Amino acid sequence: MEFLVQITTTLPPDMPSAEREQLIASERRRGRELVDAGAIRAIWRVPGALRNVAIWEAQDATQLHELIMSLPASPWFAADVTALAEHPLGRPNVSMGERFGRASDSEKRGR
C-alpha cells in the first residue's frame, strides 16, 4: 500500500545545539535506510519549516506506523497519514480503455 505522509517536527527551543545536530544526523541516517529499503518512495521538504511530505510504501497501516516510529525524531513530530489508492490517470503508459477493460478508439481503428 502507498501512503501520503506529512511530518511536522517541533523541536524544543531549549534543546542544546549539539543534541539537535546529533538528532538531525540520526534522522537522516534512518531516513536514508528507509529510502534504500523502498519504504520512502519519494520525499519533499516544505520550505520554511521542519516539515516534509513523502510517499511511503508499507504492507499495511500497522507496518507503516512501525516504520514512521522508527525515526529518531518521532517524539517531536506529528505525522498526518492518508492511504492512497491507484487512480486510472496515474498510469500514463496504459490507455484509459485498458484501465477499464475496453478498447480505446485508437485500438478499435487498429492503431
Residue pairs with C-beta under 8 A, 6 or more apart in sequence:
1 57
1 58
1 59
1 60
1 61
1 64
1 83
1 84
2 41
2 55
2 56
2 57
2 83
2 84
3 55
3 56
3 57
3 58
3 61
3 64
3 81
3 82
3 83
3 84
4 53
4 54
4 55
4 81
4 82
4 84
5 53
5 54
5 55
5 56
5 64
5 68
5 79
5 80
5 81
5 82
6 51
6 52
6 53
6 54
6 79
6 80
6 81
7 51
7 52
7 54
7 68
7 77
7 78
7 79
7 80
8 49
8 50
8 51
8 77
8 78
8 80
9 50
9 51
9 73
9 76
9 77
10 50
10 76
10 77
10 78
11 20
11 23
11 50
11 73
11 76
12 76
15 23
23 72
23 73
24 73
26 72
26 73
27 71
27 72
27 73
30 70
30 71
30 72
31 40
31 43
31 71
34 40
34 67
34 70
34 71
35 43
38 57
39 56
39 57
39 58
39 67
40 54
40 55
40 56
41 54
41 55
41 56
41 57
42 54
42 55
43 52
43 53
43 54
43 55
44 52
44 53
44 54
45 51
45 52
46 52
46 53
50 77
55 84
56 64
56 67
56 68
58 64
58 67
61 81
61 83
64 81
68 74
68 79
68 81
71 77
88 96
88 99
88 100
91 99
95 104
95 106
95 107
96 104
97 103
97 104
97 107
98 104
